[in-house]
Amino acid sequence: MRQTEIAPQRIAKALARAGVGSRRDIERMIGEGRIAIDGEKLTSPALNIISLKGVTVDGEPVAGIAPAKLYRFHKPAGFLTAARDPAGRPTIMDILPAGLPRVVPVGRLDMNTEGLLLLTTDGELKRALELPSSNVPRVYRVRAFGEVSQKALESLADGISIDGIHYGPVLADVERKTGHNVWLIVTIREGKNREVRRILEHIGLQVNRLIRVAYGPIGLDDLPPRMADEIPDADLATLKAMLKAPKPGSR
């Protein structure tokens, strides 16, 4: 198939748009000697290209840049959100359904976190969604051990700083109580590392189950564990529009 020419751009950006990985992933892969052009391994990402013709990753040709595709995947607990793990622990790549194109995960869910994980063929979309400044709401159902007051939950709406790290506004409401556990619905907009766990631990709760149930307009709904399906174009357009919308406090 003939490769369509593109506007001159760094090879890392072009490969990210082709779904190979994020720009950072690709720069690392170049350093590892995994990317070549016409059989010659690249040694630096400082290269502009106008076509992906002749570009290979691990010896495999890279398909041309196609419109971004987004998928939802129901990640079970016990799997890393990674392509591989040096320690040999299981990753999501071990359980992705057959038939998916080359995809990269949007952000990470901790090994013991389950629920909605977005996958995309476009590394640039991945990067835009992962930025804390994207302001796209992520909704979690959380089971936690302990007692918490409504006042403590409401205080999170103003944001909180923990060990020098500031977390933006968090909405948290009690869904129900079961014995010594409480179920909460928690909405965050930044997605910083272990954000939900750190914040709830700070107010005296011990998280023992964490399920992401929505990412912007996309819900987990009744998608079974280990299954994936493609996000409709209309929902993808809505998500992209959220990325472009003015952020709170911006002028």
Sequence and secondary structure as in RCSB ss.txt:
>XXXX:A:sequence
MRQTEIAPQRIAKALARAGVGSRRDIERMIGEGRIAIDGEKLTSPALNIISLKGVTVDGEPVAGIAPAKLYRFHK
PAGFLTAARDPAGRPTIMDILPAGLPRVVPVGRLDMNTEGLLLLTTDGELKRALELPSSNVPRVYRVRAFGEVSQ
KALESLADGISIDGIHYGPVLADVERKTGHNVWLIVTIREGKNREVRRILEHIGLQVNRLIRVAYGPIGLDDLPP
RMADEIPDADLATLKAMLKAPKPGSR
>XXXX:A:secstr
       SEEHHHHHHHTTS  HHHHHHHHHTT EEETTEE   S  EES  TTEEETTEE        EEEEEE
 TT BSSS  TT   BGGGT  TT  S EESS   TT EEEEEEES HHHHHHHHSGGG   EEEEEEEES   H
HHHHHGGG EEETTEEE   EEEEEEEETTEEEEEEEESS  TTHHHHHHHHTT EEEEEEEEEETTEE TT  T
T EEE  HHHHHHHHHHHHS  TT  
